[in-house]
Amino acid sequence: MSIFSNKPKVSPVQTPGQGSAADNVTPQVEKTDEQWRRELTPEEYRVLRQAGTERPYTGEYWDTHTAGVYQCRACGAELFTSNEKFDSHCGWPSFWAPLADGTVRYLHDRTMGMDRVEVRCANCDSHLGHVFEGEGYGTPTDQRFCINSVSLKLVSADEGK
């Protein structure tokens, strides 16, 4: 099973509690709720740990064109690169693919009366955003990873030198 029925090359959707692969996934970074609250700002905690969403066009990276790697703000895992970032006009940073297989995991999200695919950091299980499929995106994968800026930290290519 894939995220989208006609895209078999993409990682499977994982739905906890239904005997799926997600039941066996153990994040590398495990902290108590109290530890996360101490380490994250209230907004970071709301989005990363409570699956909140920042308002569109308000995040730090929605219109950034700096070359570099986007890390998980909670644990520092490398998730996306600027090479796969594109302007989808949705108000959040958008990517057409994660940095590598296994850096993110996928969950069915049926909240708010919608049926969509949530994207989480595979390293610490923090909420990042959602992934959508559509030929109109004009991307190599026909996918748009719509990620909250507050979930990310950009390390510019210049910083990595």
N, C-alpha and C positions, 0 to 999 in steps of 0.2 A: 504494500500500500504506500502511496506517495502523498505528499502534501496536497497535490492536485492530481486528480485521476488521470489526466493525460500527460503528466510529466513524471514518468517512472524514474528518471535519473536523480530526483531530489529526495533528500532524506525523509523518512516516514514521520507522519504526525504521531505524537506520543500523547496519549490521554491517560493520566494517572488514575488508578482505581478501577481500570477496566481490563486488567491483565495485559497491558501493553508493555513495550520496551521501556517506557518511562518509569515503570514501577521498579526497574532494576538499575536506573541511572542514579549514581551517587555523585553529587558535585564534589570537586576537589576542595573547595572552600566551604566550610560549614561553620556558621556562627549563630549565636543565640540572637533572638529578636532584640534583646537589650544591647548586645554588641553592635548590631547594625544601626540601631538608633543613635548610639554614641558616635559612630564613625561617619554617618551620612548626615547631610543637611535635612531639614524637614521635607523639602521638595524632592530631594534625591530618594529619601526613604519612601515617600508616597508613591513615586513612580517605580523605582527599582524593586521594592519589597512588597508593595501593595497593588502592583499592576495598574498604577494610575497613568494618566496621559497629560502631558503639558499642552498648553494652548498652542494652536498652529501659529507659525510666524513669530514666535516669541523666543525660541531656543537659540542657543549660541551657534549651532552649526547648520541650521537649515539653509543658509545662503553662503556657506563657506566653500572656498575653492582651493584651499591650501593643500598641498601634497603631503601625504603622511598616512599613518595608521590610526584607526579609531579603536581605542581600548574600552573595555567595560569599566565604567567609573567606580563600580563597587570593588572589583578584584584585580583590575589591570590586565585581564586576558585580552589578547589581540583578536578583534572580531571582524573588522571591515577595513578596506583601504580606500583611499581617494580615487584609485583607478576604477573602482566599481560604483562610485558615487555619481548621481545624475540629478538634474533638476526636474522633479516630477510635478512641480507646482502644487504640492499638497501642504506645504508649511512645515514639514519635518524633513530631516536629512533622509535621503532615499538612496538605496543601493540596489544593484541588480543581482548581487550574490554576496555571501559572506566570504571572509578571507580564505577559509578552507573548510572542507567537510569536518564536522564534529565540533566546530567552534560555537555553534548555536544549536539549540534544540527547539522543537516545534510542538505546540499543544493546541488541541481544539479549544476554541474560545467561543462560548455561546452566551456571553454576557451581553447586556444592553440590547437584547432582542436581535442580535446578529449572529451569524455563523461565520467565523473567520479563523485565521491561524495566528496564534501568538508566537512570538520569537523570544526565547530566553537565552541567557548566557549559559553555555554548557558547563562552565567552570564553577559558577557560584549560584546558578539558578535565579539570577535577577531578571526581572521583566525588562525587555528592551523596546518592544513595539509589536508590530504585526507585519505579515507578508501577504501580498495580494498578487493575483495573477491576472494578466490581461494583455492581449496582443497590442493594444494601444499604447503600451509603455515604451515601445521601440527599443527594448533592451535585448541583449543576447539570450536571456533566459525567459523573457516575457513576464518577469516578476519585478515587484517593487517591495523592497524591505523598507517599511516606513518606521523609522526608529526615533525615539525621543532623544533630543540633544542631551538632556540631563542624565541619560543612561550612558553617555559616551564621554571619553576624554581623547582629544586629538593630540597625537605626538607627531609634530611636523617632521618632514624628511630632513630639514635642517637640524633639528634637535637630535636626531638619531646619528648624526655624524660625529 
